[in-house]
Amino acid sequence: MKIKYMVLVGLLSATAAIAGDIITLTWDQVVSVSRKENLELKMLRQDYRNQKLNVWKSLSDFSPTLDYSFQAVNNLELPTMVFMGRSFRVGTKYNFTHNLQLKWPLFLGGARWANYSMQKYGKKSLKELLAGKEEEVALKAIQAYFQIILSNDLVRVNQNALRAAQANYRQVKQFYDAGTASQLDLMRAHTRYLQSLPALTSARNALKLARENLKFVLNFSPQDSLVVLDSLREMDFLGKYAHESLEALQRLALNSRPDLKSLQYQSKAIGKQKYIAGSGFLPQIFVTAGVQHQAFLQTSKVRWDDYTRAKSASIALQFPIFQGGKRALNLQQAYIQQEKARLQTEQLRRAILLEVKNSYLTFQKAKQNLESLKQAFKEAQETWRIARLTYRQGLSTQVDVLNAQTALTASETNYRQGVFEFNLAQLNLLKAIGQLHTIWNNENNRGE
């Protein structure tokens, strides 16, 4: 008995370890978790932290440098000097040197200030890029979350269709046994039942895939189990933007899109490269100062009073006259990069305008389609109810029942898909105009 108990405990522990955690989620929790746990965002945040350090590093170029060095020399063979026909050794066997040197670049042609400005623009660019990536990841997470809800509904729809087909088959079988239904009716009912099985299998596979996609975006373990708390319903994500004109939304996008702001800051950073390249044509001025302690001994046993001190201070001007044309080429490349950045910005502006237009038209289409799909679903429900009733009374054929059942399944599937596309169209439009972040703390996003 004790052995059986230990085996049972071990099996339960292993099962719990394999199963992972059970996680309940709402759509707003999905947004919050995705912004905190997504691996892409975590890596981009590290890039942003690194760029902040680059800004501080560029400031360090304005500061002087202080270096200390120590040297101990054992002259294994001293040099020989010849003077008036006589040769003699010069120097001592041991030399000890302590050197402290201060170096301060007073002027580097403006390269340091240009580099500092470039690093600041790079930091701003990464900040906007991070904001844009947050919206992108949040959109993926919500889309995957709603895909799970849609897949759940489609599984239920196909389960209902399968049960209806099975019940219809049993009813036709009873009529057939009683001699009031033909063999053709029986075969049609059985065929409809068999056709319902693949659709249910496909819906279940889509549900599994949707769950895995959401776990990937949220950085959850594949062994975790997700429990979705929301249901598929019409949401109001756009709010006030639903009534704006296309032109107003396009203007808003050009002023709000993080990717456009990021590219504009990149262009400014690239613009500073021509100043760095131009600084190569200007002189550089350095100030140096140092203090040195040296000891020249015949023995390795050195004491502090054996050292002699020397101090120095200097100012140096360095002017590059010719470097094989490299400076001129660097300057030309900087102008080329700046023009390329300008073209990229213009291309992105046009792409944003087109994206907003496509998203706007898609939303309008999804909104109109949803009303039609909703009405079609209601009519299909009533048609199927009447077809079943009249068939039991012998007033309609089995074909009428099968057609009504097929139409009901298709119309409900289309309606559920329409609700999903309506919600997703709103999110895509918010993303296109750079306002997806407004849903994160918006309390008005409730189902209708």
Summary of the structure (lengths in Angstrom):
residues: 448
radius of gyration: 38.7
end to end distance: 58.4
largest distance: 142.9
contacts: 1324
relative contact order: 0.14
helix: 68%
strand: 15%
